[in-house]
Amino acid sequence: MLKNVKIGTRLTFLIGLSILVAIILMVQGLIGLNASQQSLKTVYEDRMVPLRDLALLNEHLQENAFDLRYVLAKLNNVSTMGNNQQDLVAEFVADTAKSKESADSIWKAYMATYLTPDEKILADQFAQSLGKYETEGLNPSLAALRSGNHEEAQKLAKVAENLYEAVDTHLEALKNLQAEIGESEYKAGVQRFETARTSSIVLLLSAIAILIWLGLVITRSITVPMFFAIDVFGKISEGNYTTHIDVIGKDETSQVLDGLKSMQTKLNNDVAEIRSIVEDAVNGDFSTKMSLDGRQGSNLQIAQLLNKLSDTTEIGLKDICRVATALAQGDLTQSIDQEYPGLFGEAKDGINVTVEALKRFIAEIGRMSREHDAGDIEVFIDSTKFQGDYSNMAKGVNEMVAEHISVKKKAIGVFKAFGEGNFDAPM
């Protein structure tokens, strides 16, 4: 499957997947941080602040209850008489009203926060007990104090004290609920953290495993064909052009193998063509040439040089055959005029020297024959003009001529003796 995908596309996919994993982990981390932030915000705004407000509310209510007992104790003191009692009651009523106003403001702010169903029930119970405490206990006590009915105020204070117990119970229940909900939020936050951490670790390890696997697959899809190509190049450098190359896919490595296969095929064709030229040359046919069609660069130069070598060999051998044939037919007019380098030049010089030597040798024989025909039978070939076998041949001809001359001289002597009447002269 990867063979049809470009290497750049594979690497881009691997990098993109890595970036995607990093983005997913980052988003998951941001989501976890946001959840933790929201959890902390909820704990602070809906639990800590209300708990503080409930503590302040409790403080105001306890202060009112304590001040009520304190004022009644002061009024029972005989030394507190007249205007002092009125001032004490007026101050207490003013402080209670102020404290009640603060308590009402705190309670209103608390009720504006998010309330769970259980918390709403407890808040309603507290509101009912607080209302009952104020309408049946605190407010009547304040009215009795303002009217100067201290004895009635003492009775109502006891009622208020009894009613306050329910208020305090419900208020403590609300405070405890804040702590419980805060604890549950904390545990939920811890659980979210554990879940996020576990999922992040699992995702990270899975991503690492997948990326390693993909990296190995992509690496092998690149290195295996490259190692095979290197092996083929090694065999080609050793002259082995028979390696079977399968090209599967369209990626860069497949293109390399396809090019390598084409090169090996072309080299095989070149070897076959050169073999055909050599075999024909061995059989004496130098007319076979390498085709130049479709060749470029060094390949074209090699073909041109081989063709030039074949042409040079053919022309040189034809010249040698021409002169050798002429020599065999007794024609000494032929020679090799074409300039050849190296061994061909040496062969040309050797043949031309042979022709010239034969010409000179025949010329000498002709000269000697003409001199003999002219009556000068003492003429011989000058063997010093020749070397080697030509010199030996000249000497042999001279010896043969000398024998003929000796015979001729003897015959002349006999005929001379016969002319003088001496018929006893030996032949």
C-alpha positions in Angstrom: 0.0 0.0 0.0 2.8 2.4 0.9 4.5 1.7 -2.4 1.9 3.9 -4.2 2.5 6.8 -1.7 5.3 9.3 -2.2 8.0 9.3 0.5 7.3 13.0 1.1 3.6 12.3 1.6 4.5 9.5 4.1 6.8 11.8 6.0 4.2 14.6 5.9 1.6 12.2 7.2 3.9 11.0 10.0 4.7 14.6 11.0 1.0 15.6 10.7 0.0 12.6 12.9 2.6 13.7 15.5 1.3 17.2 15.5 -2.3 15.9 15.7 -1.4 13.8 18.8 0.4 16.8 20.3 -2.7 19.0 19.7 -5.0 16.3 21.1 -2.9 16.1 24.2 -2.7 19.8 24.5 -6.5 20.2 24.1 -7.1 17.4 26.6 -4.7 19.1 29.0 -6.5 22.5 28.5 -9.8 20.8 29.0 -8.5 19.2 32.2 -7.1 22.5 33.4 -10.3 24.3 32.6 -12.3 21.7 34.4 -10.0 22.0 37.4 -10.3 25.8 37.2 -14.1 25.6 37.0 -14.1 23.1 39.9 -12.0 25.5 42.0 -14.1 28.4 41.0 -17.3 26.5 42.0 -15.8 25.5 45.3 -14.7 29.0 46.0 -17.8 30.9 44.8 -20.5 28.4 45.7 -18.9 26.8 48.8 -16.1 28.9 50.4 -17.8 32.3 50.0 -21.2 30.9 51.2 -19.5 29.2 54.1 -17.8 32.5 55.0 -21.2 34.3 54.7 -22.9 31.6 56.8 -20.2 32.1 59.4 -20.8 35.8 59.4 -24.5 35.3 59.6 -24.0 32.9 62.5 -21.8 35.5 64.1 -24.5 38.2 63.8 -27.3 35.9 65.1 -25.2 34.8 68.1 -24.3 38.4 68.7 -27.9 39.4 68.8 -28.8 36.5 71.1 -25.8 37.3 73.4 -26.7 41.0 73.5 -30.3 40.2 74.4 -29.2 38.2 77.4 -26.6 40.9 78.3 -29.2 43.7 78.2 -31.7 41.7 80.2 -29.0 41.0 82.8 -28.1 44.7 83.0 -31.8 45.6 83.4 -32.1 43.2 86.3 -29.2 45.0 88.0 -30.7 47.4 90.5 -27.9 50.0 89.9 -29.1 50.4 86.3 -32.0 52.8 86.7 -33.8 55.6 85.0 -32.2 57.1 81.9 -29.4 54.5 82.0 -31.9 51.8 81.3 -33.5 53.7 78.4 -30.1 54.4 76.9 -29.1 50.8 77.2 -32.3 49.6 75.5 -32.1 52.2 72.8 -28.4 51.2 72.1 -29.3 47.5 72.0 -32.3 48.0 69.7 -30.1 50.1 67.3 -27.3 47.5 67.3 -29.8 44.7 66.8 -31.4 46.5 63.9 -28.0 47.1 62.3 -26.9 43.5 62.9 -30.2 42.2 61.5 -29.8 44.4 58.4 -26.3 43.0 57.9 -27.6 39.4 58.4 -30.4 39.9 55.9 -27.9 41.3 53.3 -25.6 38.2 53.9 -28.5 35.8 53.6 -29.8 37.5 50.4 -26.2 37.2 48.9 -26.1 33.5 49.9 -29.4 32.7 48.4 -28.1 34.2 45.1 -25.5 31.5 44.8 -26.0 28.1 43.3 -27.9 25.8 45.7 -28.1 22.1 45.4 -31.5 20.5 46.0 -30.4 19.4 49.5 -29.0 22.8 50.2 -32.2 24.4 49.1 -34.2 22.3 51.5 -31.8 23.2 54.4 -32.0 26.8 53.4 -35.8 26.8 53.5 -35.7 25.1 56.9 -33.2 27.7 58.1 -35.3 30.5 56.7 -38.4 29.2 58.4 -36.7 28.7 61.8 -35.0 32.1 61.5 -38.4 33.7 60.7 -40.0 32.0 63.6 -37.2 33.0 65.9 -37.5 36.6 64.8 -41.3 36.9 64.8 -41.9 34.9 67.9 -38.8 35.6 70.0 -36.5 38.4 69.0 -38.9 41.0 67.7 -41.5 40.6 70.6 -38.5 40.8 73.1 -37.4 44.1 71.5 -40.9 45.4 71.6 -41.3 44.6 75.3 -37.9 46.2 76.0 -38.9 49.4 74.2 -42.2 49.5 76.1 -40.3 49.0 79.4 -42.0 45.7 80.2 -38.9 44.0 81.4 -40.6 41.0 82.9 -42.4 40.2 79.6 -39.1 40.7 77.9 -37.5 38.1 80.1 -40.1 35.6 79.3 -39.9 36.3 75.5 -36.1 36.1 75.7 -36.4 32.5 77.0 -38.8 31.8 74.1 -36.3 33.4 71.7 -33.4 31.3 73.2 -35.4 28.1 72.7 -36.3 29.1 69.1 -32.6 30.0 68.4 -31.6 26.4 69.0 -33.4 25.4 65.7 -31.9 28.3 63.9 -28.4 27.3 65.1 -29.0 23.6 64.2 -30.2 24.5 60.6 -27.4 27.0 60.2 -24.8 24.4 61.3 -26.4 21.9 58.9 -25.9 24.4 56.0 -22.3 25.0 57.0 -21.6 21.3 57.2 -23.2 20.8 53.9 -20.9 23.4 52.3 -17.9 21.4 53.7 -19.4 18.1 52.4 -20.1 19.5 49.0 -16.6 21.1 48.9 -15.1 17.7 49.8 -17.2 16.0 47.1 -16.0 18.6 44.6 -12.4 18.0 45.7 -12.8 14.3 45.3 -14.5 14.8 41.9 -11.6 17.1 40.9 -9.1 14.4 42.1 -11.0 11.8 40.1 -11.0 14.0 37.0 -7.3 14.5 37.4 -6.7 10.8 37.8 -8.9 10.1 34.7 -7.3 12.8 32.7 -3.8 11.6 33.7 -4.6 8.0 32.9 -6.2 8.8 29.6 -3.3 11.1 28.7 -0.7 8.5 29.6 -2.6 5.8 27.6 -3.1 8.2 24.7 0.5 9.2 24.8 1.9 5.7 25.0 -0.5 4.6 22.2 0.5 7.5 20.1 4.2 6.7 20.7 3.7 3.0 19.8 1.8 4.0 16.6 4.4 6.5 15.6 7.2 4.1 16.3 5.4 1.4 14.2 4.7 3.9 11.4 8.3 5.1 11.6 9.6 1.5 11.3 7.2 0.8 8.4 8.1 3.9 6.5 11.8 3.4 7.2 11.7 -0.2 6.0 9.7 0.9 2.9 12.6 3.2 2.1 15.7 1.3 3.3 14.8 -2.2 1.9 14.5 -1.0 -1.7 17.6 1.2 -1.3 19.7 -1.7 0.1 18.4 -3.9 -2.8 19.4 -1.1 -5.2 22.8 -0.9 -3.7 23.2 -4.7 -4.0 22.2 -4.5 -7.7 24.6 -1.6 -8.3 27.4 -3.8 -6.7 26.5 -6.7 -9.1 26.4 -4.4 -12.1 29.9 -3.1 -11.1 31.1 -6.7 -11.1 29.6 -7.2 -14.6 26.5 -9.1 -13.5 23.5 -7.7 -15.4 21.1 -10.6 -14.7 19.5 -9.6 -11.4 15.8 -9.8 -11.5 14.2 -6.5 -10.4 10.5 -6.2 -9.5 9.1 -2.7 -9.5 6.0 -2.4 -7.3 4.4 0.9 -6.7 4.9 4.5 -7.8 7.0 6.1 -5.0 10.6 7.4 -5.3 12.2 4.1 -4.4 10.1 2.4 -7.1 11.2 5.1 -9.5 14.9 4.4 -8.5 14.4 0.6 -9.1 12.6 1.3 -12.4 15.5 3.4 -13.5 18.0 0.8 -12.4 16.0 -1.9 -14.2 16.1 0.2 -17.4 19.8 0.8 -17.0 20.5 -3.0 -16.5 18.3 -3.8 -19.5 20.2 -1.2 -21.6 23.5 -2.6 -20.5 22.4 -6.1 -21.3 21.4 -4.9 -24.8 24.7 -3.2 -25.2 26.6 -6.3 -24.1 24.5 -8.4 -26.6 25.2 -5.9 -29.4 28.9 -5.8 -28.6 29.0 -9.6 -28.5 27.4 -9.8 -31.9 30.0 -7.3 -33.3 32.9 -9.3 -31.8 31.5 -12.6 -33.1 31.1 -11.2 -36.6 34.6 -9.7 -36.4 36.0 -13.1 -35.3 34.3 -14.5 -38.4 35.9 -11.8 -40.5 32.9 -9.6 -40.9 33.6 -6.0 -39.7 30.5 -4.5 -41.2 28.4 -5.0 -38.1 28.1 -1.7 -36.2 26.3 -0.5 -33.0 23.2 1.4 -33.5 23.4 5.1 -32.5 19.6 5.6 -32.3 18.4 6.8 -28.9 21.9 7.0 -27.4 23.1 10.0 -25.5 26.2 11.1 -23.5 28.8 8.5 -22.6 26.7 5.7 -24.1 26.7 7.5 -27.5 30.5 8.1 -27.2 31.2 4.4 -26.4 29.1 3.3 -29.4 30.8 5.8 -31.7 34.3 4.7 -30.5 33.5 1.0 -30.9 32.2 1.7 -34.5 35.3 3.7 -35.2 37.4 0.8 -33.9 35.5 -1.5 -36.2 35.9 0.9 -39.1 39.6 1.3 -38.5 40.1 -2.5 -38.2 38.1 -3.2 -41.3 39.8 -0.5 -43.5 43.3 -1.5 -42.3 42.7 -5.2 -42.9 41.2 -4.5 -46.3 44.3 -2.5 -47.2 46.5 -5.3 -46.0 44.5 -7.9 -48.0 44.6 -5.7 -51.1 48.4 -5.4 -51.0 48.9 -9.1 -50.0 46.6 -10.3 -52.8 48.5 -8.1 -55.3 51.8 -9.5 -54.0 50.4 -13.0 -54.5 49.5 -12.1 -58.0 53.0 -10.6 -58.7 51.7 -7.1 -58.7 54.2 -4.9 -56.9 52.6 -1.6 -57.7 50.2 -1.7 -54.8 51.0 -0.2 -51.4 49.2 1.2 -48.3 49.0 5.0 -48.4 46.5 5.5 -45.5 48.0 6.6 -42.2 47.3 4.3 -39.3 48.3 4.6 -35.7 49.9 2.0 -33.5 50.0 -1.6 -34.6 48.1 -0.9 -37.8 50.8 1.7 -38.7 53.5 -0.9 -38.0 51.8 -3.5 -40.2 51.4 -0.8 -43.0 55.1 0.1 -42.8 56.1 -3.7 -42.7 54.0 -4.4 -45.9 55.3 -1.3 -47.7 58.9 -2.2 -46.8 58.3 -5.8 -48.0 56.9 -4.4 -51.3 59.9 -2.0 -51.7 62.3 -4.8 -50.9 60.8 -7.1 -53.5 60.8 -4.2 -56.0 64.5 -3.6 -55.3 65.3 -7.3 -55.4 63.5 -7.8 -58.8 65.1 -4.6 -60.0 68.5 -6.0 -59.2 67.7 -9.3 -60.9 66.5 -7.3 -63.9 69.7 -5.2 -64.0 71.8 -8.3 -63.7 69.8 -10.0 -66.5 70.2 -6.9 -68.8 74.0 -6.8 -68.2 74.2 -10.5 -69.0 72.2 -10.0 -72.1 74.6 -7.2 -73.1 77.5 -9.7 -72.7 78.7 -8.8 -69.3 78.3 -12.1 -67.5 80.4 -11.1 -64.6 77.6 -8.9 -63.1 76.1 -10.1 -59.8 73.4 -8.9 -57.4 74.8 -6.6 -54.7 73.7 -8.6 -51.6 74.8 -5.9 -49.3 71.8 -3.9 -50.4 69.5 -6.4 -48.7 69.0 -7.8 -45.2 68.0 -11.2 -43.8 66.5 -13.7 -46.1 66.6 -11.2 -49.0 70.3 -11.1 -48.6 70.4 -14.9 -48.5 68.3 -15.0 -51.6 70.6 -12.6 -53.4 73.6 -14.7 -52.4 71.8 -17.8 -53.6 71.0 -16.2 -57.0 74.6 -15.0 -57.2 75.8 -18.6 -56.5 73.5 -20.0 -59.1 74.6 -17.3 -61.7 78.3 -18.1 -60.8 77.6 -21.8 -61.5 76.1 -20.9 -64.9 79.0 -18.6 -65.6 81.5 -21.3 -64.7 79.7 -23.8 -67.1 79.6 -21.2 -69.8 83.3 -20.4 -69.4 84.1 -24.1 -69.6 82.0 -24.6 -72.7 83.7 -21.6 -74.3 87.1 -23.1 -73.5 86.2 -26.4 -75.0 84.8 -24.8 -78.1 88.0 -22.7 -78.4 90.1 -25.9 -78.1 88.0 -27.6 -80.8 88.6 -24.5 -82.9 92.3 -24.9 -82.5 92.0 -28.6 -83.5 92.3 -30.0 -80.0 89.5 -32.5 -79.7 90.8 -34.0 -76.6 89.6 -31.0 -74.4 87.3 -32.3 -71.6 83.7 -31.1 -71.3 
